[in-house]
Amino acid sequence: MQAWLCETLEGVGALRWRELPTPEPAAGELRVAIRAASLNFPDLLIVEGKYQAKPALPFVPGAEFAGIVDAVGAGVTTFAVGQPVAVVGTHGGFASHACVDASRVIPLPAGFALEDAAAFAFTYGTSQHALIDRGALRAGETVLVLGAAGGVGSAAVQIAKAAGARVIAAASSAAKCRLCREIGADATIDYSQEDLRQALKTLTDGRGPDIVYDPVGGAFAEPALRSIAWRGRYLVVGFAAGSIPALPWNLALLKGAAIVGVFWGEFVRREPQASAAAIAELAHWYTQGRIKPVIDRRYPLQELPEAFERMASRQALGKLLVVQGN
Ligand SMILES: NC(=O)c1ccc[n+]([C@@H]2O[C@H](COP(=O)([O-])OP(=O)(O)OC[C@H]3O[C@@H](n4cnc5c(N)ncnc54)[C@H](OP(=O)(O)O)[C@@H]3O)[C@@H](O)[C@H]2O)c1
């Protein structure tokens, strides 16, 4: 098989393209012939040793992928060769094949496009868990999404709309704001040009958003929390800007607001039945056309470094894929 290998934790530049023996599935595993894998921000962190999960070296990065089962190990009865599946884990996807424990594999319903499946569970699972489960979003509330044209951000825009919210999408360029309106945002704020706090005042008649969905951290966290509505919920999703905000706690007191942590991977590990039910509901929304991954660009697997460069330099409009077999 062909694979990108992380042999040292020196980042994307140190990844190596390797020809390796195609692995055989062990008992309880199946082998996936990978058709597409998507990039998620944690893929950047894991190859620098900066992510919670730290696989033993060398490893193949790529947390999310989809393809066709092409071999099953002993004892696997729930999957068959030829079946389309998706996988979300910590690594293994930036390769032509991967062997994975059958318990981690998601069977795909008919009509679920493989490329969409490769860019689905991580972002939509995270945003559903954040907004609906942790944030208790109700129809009619206003949601502010920061980094709204990114992977989890664009999923959050779509899920909040599907749940009946009014969505204000905030992002760093006019092109990103345009994309957010195309996927359903009611209003946008280009925070490279506009003052976030003032724009939120204007757009909410001074009331503020009921929910702030924040996968970015950095400099916009404090103005966003200052703007939040009475009984608001501030969802701490990630720190793509690189710095972890330290915020004055009196802001939470003054608004009767909650700072709510979101850790989807741990939710999947600790509450597998609840997370499987959430993914099944999201898949149903997908088949109804209520949500659909925004694919920015597709790269041949061998061009993974270019895809990483687009993500790290903040150019991606939605999700990036590496694909094969086309
Ligand atoms: N809590 C969880 O369970 C969970 C699950 C999945 C992901 N995450 C986290 O969520 C964050 C976003 O992940 P993602 O896969 O959606 O990433 P992504 O597609 O790259 O989106 C990240 C967005 O952050 C903004 N950003 C601001 N400063 C940036 C910088 N210096 N470098 C890169 N982006 C920057 C960009 O939007 P603008 O240019 O518009 O500002 C970008 O669109 C990451 O921190 C990730 O670790 C958390």
The ligand as a Tripos MOL2 file, in Angstrom:
@<TRIPOS>MOLECULE
LIG
   48    52     1     0     0
SMALL
NO_CHARGES

@<TRIPOS>ATOM
      1 N1        -13.6990   20.1010   20.7600 N.am      1 LIG1
      2 C1        -13.7680   19.1470   19.8560 C.2       1 LIG1
      3 O1        -14.2830   18.0610   20.1100 O.2       1 LIG1
      4 C2        -13.2080   19.4080   18.4870 C.ar      1 LIG1
      5 C3        -13.4950   18.5560   17.4140 C.ar      1 LIG1
      6 C4        -12.9870   18.8920   16.1360 C.ar      1 LIG1
      7 C5        -12.1780   20.0170   15.9850 C.ar      1 LIG1
      8 N2        -11.8990   20.7820   17.0810 N.ar      1 LIG1
      9 C6        -11.0740   21.9850   16.9770 C.3       1 LIG1
     10 O2        -11.7760   22.9590   16.2390 O.3       1 LIG1
     11 C7        -10.8380   23.8220   15.5920 C.3       1 LIG1
     12 C8        -11.2130   23.9400   14.1210 C.3       1 LIG1
     13 O3        -11.0330   22.6790   13.4710 O.3       1 LIG1
     14 P1        -11.3980   22.5210   11.9210 P.3       1 LIG1
     15 O4        -11.0560   21.1310   11.5460 O.co2     1 LIG1
     16 O5        -12.7330   23.0420   11.6670 O.co2     1 LIG1
     17 O6        -10.2810   23.5190   11.2750 O.3       1 LIG1
     18 P2        -10.3770   24.4490    9.9770 P.3       1 LIG1
     19 O7        -11.2770   23.8370    8.9740 O.co2     1 LIG1
     20 O8         -8.9640   24.7320    9.5950 O.co2     1 LIG1
     21 O9        -11.0650   25.7830   10.5100 O.3       1 LIG1
     22 C9        -10.4520   26.5670   11.4730 C.3       1 LIG1
     23 C10       -10.8530   28.0160   11.2790 C.3       1 LIG1
     24 O10       -10.1960   28.7510   12.3070 O.3       1 LIG1
     25 C11        -9.8810   30.0380   11.8410 C.3       1 LIG1
     26 N3         -8.5180   30.4210   12.2330 N.ar      1 LIG1
     27 C12        -8.2110   31.5100   12.9600 C.ar      1 LIG1
     28 N4         -6.8960   31.5840   13.1500 N.ar      1 LIG1
     29 C13        -6.3490   30.5320   12.5170 C.ar      1 LIG1
     30 C14        -5.0120   30.0960   12.3620 C.ar      1 LIG1
     31 N5         -3.9720   30.7610   12.9030 N.pl3     1 LIG1
     32 N6         -4.7850   28.9680   11.6450 N.ar      1 LIG1
     33 C15        -5.8240   28.2900   11.1300 C.ar      1 LIG1
     34 N7         -7.1230   28.6580   11.2450 N.ar      1 LIG1
     35 C16        -7.3800   29.7850   11.9420 C.ar      1 LIG1
     36 C17       -10.0650   30.0280   10.3280 C.3       1 LIG1
     37 O11       -11.2000   30.8580   10.0690 O.3       1 LIG1
     38 P3        -11.0300   32.4200    9.7800 P.3       1 LIG1
     39 O12        -9.9260   32.5840    8.7960 O.co2     1 LIG1
     40 O13       -12.3580   32.7860    9.2460 O.co2     1 LIG1
     41 O14       -10.7310   33.0600   11.1180 O.co2     1 LIG1
     42 C18       -10.3970   28.6090    9.9630 C.3       1 LIG1
     43 O15       -11.4200   28.5340    8.9850 O.3       1 LIG1
     44 C19        -9.4630   23.2280   15.8520 C.3       1 LIG1
     45 O16        -8.8580   23.9120   16.9270 O.3       1 LIG1
     46 C20        -9.7520   21.7990   16.2330 C.3       1 LIG1
     47 O17        -8.7520   21.2310   17.0370 O.3       1 LIG1
     48 C21       -12.4040   20.5070   18.3040 C.ar      1 LIG1
@<TRIPOS>BOND
     1     1     2 1
     2     2     3 2
     3     2     4 1
     4     4     5 ar
     5     4    48 ar
     6     5     6 ar
     7     6     7 ar
     8     7     8 ar
     9     8     9 1
    10     8    48 ar
    11     9    10 1
    12     9    46 1
    13    10    11 1
    14    11    12 1
    15    11    44 1
    16    12    13 1
    17    13    14 1
    18    14    15 2
    19    14    16 1
    20    14    17 1
    21    17    18 1
    22    18    19 2
    23    18    20 1
    24    18    21 1
    25    21    22 1
    26    22    23 1
    27    23    24 1
    28    23    42 1
    29    24    25 1
    30    25    26 1
    31    25    36 1
    32    26    27 ar
    33    26    35 ar
    34    27    28 ar
    35    28    29 ar
    36    29    30 ar
    37    29    35 ar
    38    30    31 1
    39    30    32 ar
    40    32    33 ar
    41    33    34 ar
    42    34    35 ar
    43    36    37 1
    44    36    42 1
    45    37    38 1
    46    38    39 2
    47    38    40 1
    48    38    41 1
    49    42    43 1
    50    44    45 1
    51    44    46 1
    52    46    47 1
@<TRIPOS>SUBSTRUCTURE
     1 LIG1         1 GROUP 0 **** ****
